[in-house]
């Protein structure tokens, strides 16, 4: 009986050691990094309707950027970077910036949420009315605005699996077409117009054409997407 008990204790100890070792190895393995390179861009597709508006340039200034990972097999992950002087990003150029490069732990994620704040959003475009009147359009959001979205794959799934050392390039896509489609054409046609060197300029901001600004402002955080390797 004593021998049997002794053997049982030894076997149990070996089993417990294997469980702990395997668990520790798996936990350490799931800490191995996957390089993530975030980039931002603008969908330059124009608006439909009577007034044709196309978008040719845009910039955003980031004040903070947070990545929140809800992991399936290990502890969750959250990391925040702040930019006291603002991180200015031209959405019409390749902008894979070192400030937006992260090493996320590899493994399966239930979802990865991005939360970032802009201190400025600026979009320019060209508006042509049915009467063939052409105006430059300048929209400027000069106040803090917080965006939040989940990273998805190209099929819209939020459940992601990152592999060690396999770089990922999620793209954050702003869609000004969606913002401007909220403005009735009659309101836009009655906008206050500035003339600069005989060119028609429509400025939209807190103090410039405020009615149009308020309509666009409430839609800015909507329909902004982050797609993994589109």
Secondary structure, 3 states (H helix, E strand, C coil): CHHHHHHHHHHHHHHHHHHHHHHHHHHHHCCCEEEEECEEEECCCCECCCCEEEEEEEEEEEEEEEEEEEECCCCCEEEEEEEEEEEEEECCCCCCCHHHEEEEECEEEEEEEEEEEEEEEEEEEEEECCCCCEEEEEEEECCCEEEEEEEECCCCCCCEEECCCCCECEEEEECHHHHHCCCCHHHHHCCCCEEECCEEEEEECCCCCHHHHHHHHCCCCCCCEEEECC
